[in-house]
Amino acid sequence: MPERTRAHTVGLTAAILGLAAVTLLPFATLRSSRIQTGESLSALDALGPWGLVALLAVWLAVAVASLGGMPRIPAAALRGVLGTLALLGTVALSAAAVARLTDPSTPYARVSLGTGAWACIAIAYSLVLASRREDGLPRLARAILSLAAPLGIAVMLATGTLDGLAIMREYANQSDRFWAEVAAQLRFAGIAVTVALVLGTALGVLAFQRPRLRDPVFAVANIFQTIPGLAMVGLLFAPLSWLGSNIPLFGRLGVGGLGWAPVITALTLYALLAIVRNTYAGLASVPAAAVDAGLGMGMTEWQVMRRVRFPLAMPVIFGGMRTAAVQTLGNATLGAFVAAGTLGLFVFGGLSQQAMDLILLGSVALVLLALALDGILRALQGLVSPRHLRGREGAPR
Amino acid sequence: MISIRNVSKSYEGAGAAAVRDLSFDVPAGEVVVLIGPSGCGKSTTMRMVNRLVEPDAGTITIDGRDVREYRPEQLRRHIGYAIQGVGLFPHWTVAQNVAVVPGLLGWERERVTERTAELLELVGLEPGGYGRKYPHELSGGEAQRVGVARALAADPPVLLMDEPFGAVDPLTRDRLHAEFRAIQDRLKKTVLFVTHDMDEAVTLGDRIVVMRDGMLVQQDTPERVLAYPADAFVASFVGAERALKRLSLAPVTEALDPPGLARACDCSVGSTASLREALARILELGVPAIDVHDEHGARIGTVSVESIVERFKRPLT
């Protein structure tokens, strides 16, 4: 007998919120040009009756799939599929709305997604993620649910389906700069996390091996977290400028109060805590009996560290690195403050021009990058876990 | 032989010394069980032999050489080590776990593989099936067998064992004890064994060293510790049933009367049984005496409640 379940709270909540978002919130915004305040359109106005019915039907189906009575695992898979459908449907219908709402006589008019559409996308993606995590779901189903929504969006982007949307027209204007800034964003985050990984692991090991140093190490790593990003680059301005102008090597490398130096320094300092903390916690969580056995059989301290402590602490250390990497990728926007570029430029530029679509171009790209990075690192986490932990209860997902 | 001479150890911050002026020997080829309540210093004493703990005073020698003459790692690679909770490396297979010390000693790969299989067989685990398993796939008893195999891996003359058979059910424990005794009778290792369980001490030890508050209270054969506890502490530690424990140490042949008339009932025990088993059989059958037969089934004598009592009156040498 397959187990039958009661109502699924997450699914029901998503369905109710989804229906509310479609019916109550403005679904799209129509502007006569890129910097005009626009006119909010309901889902009916934006999508037309059939589009509205289609979207409502998907959310109602989510509600039905969450009411219970179905076997647990197929119900979760169905909710995942419906969530994917709601997400892709919202995007595709919005793109189709552009043609309904504009014509060649209004070449500067812009149609962008409204709060209702964004809410639908967020709720639908949360539903997909929640369904994907259901215990007992086959690996293949998990993989399909993880990849379907991103792939669907990618196909729509590649085929030009979304080109009419305001955010994509903004992208078309900025496409050269866009990829340069994405690269800058990734480069800063990548370098900072690498440096923080080396420094942070070393500090974590030090704090673990010298109990007297533990409190000072954590105090320092914690202090950096309390300094806001803008204040941090401000504080770094004077010392880095001095270094750049007084030490020829640094000067030639481009160290200064502006540019890459303050960004990477600040990001590294922010990333330290998660890495130090997880390195320490991971090493401390290694079973004492295994360490005692290693020493008692004649391993040197270094051999115990390399063969026993580190492999067993690896999942926790990697988890810290993942947290740090995703955070750092987001934090890298502060490069825009110090003339170092990054996607932050679009966000801040958009804010100063009051160009909503430019802000969205920067922030949506940022969110997508962060989600992709998190997904890749999660997948890698399984690979670095010791074999005995893989595919078991309590294994990191 | 392990010789411990006038060894003392205090830990920083702790009030009393953990070990005070302790001296005893572990003769070559024998099992000496260090026993005492928790915190009596028995584990500390054991850990000083392989220098996981350094003594404040006194000397420890193995076959006449001071352990301080060796580098700690070199010393430990030549002393088998099995501990409470087994301490198997959870991320390594059973075979990899057993191969730790041979690996540290730089043995060649084929020799390590061969030795690992041999040891798993010795402790009663089928090498083909168990070698590839991970520790979390083993039962408690199986993990402890692997622990023993790992300690024996490089064929060290000396073994240190700190409650290696703790935390398993009594049945498994009895079986592990019997197997360990059988292995020890073949290999004749010099073993220092730590436990807080008197039954285990009596079953496994050739000699018992009783410790309390870091000091030696009594050292003797198991039977003499049971028969003549040195003081009230040892008496209470060996427990009220010490006479029964003694019975299990003595073979039935030590209380043998000449065979009497043939009995009608099926009431006999084998000559390898202990007096405890014989007495249990007598009580079960409700008879005053039962026969003892040898491995061919021939009657070699009788054992009775009287003969057992007489045996216990005789002073031990």
Contacts between the chains, C-beta under 8 A, distances in Angstrom:
chain1	res1	chain2	res2	distance
A	287	B	85	7.7
A	287	B	87	7.4
A	287	B	90	7.3
A	289	B	83	6.3
A	289	B	84	7.1
A	289	B	85	4.0
A	289	B	86	6.8
A	289	B	87	3.6
A	290	B	87	5.2
A	290	B	88	7.3
A	290	B	89	5.5
A	290	B	90	6.9
A	291	B	87	8.0
A	292	B	52	7.6
A	292	B	83	6.0
A	292	B	87	5.8
A	293	B	81	6.9
A	293	B	83	6.0
A	293	B	86	7.7
A	293	B	87	3.1
A	293	B	88	7.4
A	293	B	89	7.5
A	294	B	87	7.8
A	294	B	89	7.4
A	294	B	100	7.8
A	295	B	52	6.2
A	295	B	76	7.4
A	296	B	50	6.2
A	296	B	52	6.0
A	296	B	76	6.1
A	296	B	81	3.8
A	296	B	83	6.7
A	296	B	87	7.9
A	296	B	160	7.6
A	297	B	76	6.2
A	297	B	77	7.0
A	297	B	81	5.4
A	297	B	100	5.4
A	297	B	101	5.2
A	297	B	104	7.1
A	297	B	150	7.6
A	298	B	72	7.9
A	298	B	73	4.7
A	298	B	74	7.1
A	298	B	75	7.5
A	298	B	76	3.6
A	298	B	77	3.5
A	298	B	78	7.9
A	298	B	101	6.5
A	298	B	104	5.4
A	299	B	73	7.2
A	299	B	100	7.7
A	299	B	104	6.6
A	300	B	73	5.4
A	303	B	104	7.6
A	307	B	89	7.9
A	308	B	89	6.0
A	311	B	91	5.2
A	312	B	90	6.9
A	312	B	91	6.0
A	386	B	90	7.2
A	386	B	91	3.5
A	387	B	91	6.6
A	387	B	134	7.0
A	388	B	90	5.3
A	388	B	91	5.5
A	388	B	134	4.3
A	388	B	135	7.2
A	388	B	136	5.7
A	389	B	91	7.8
A	392	B	136	7.9
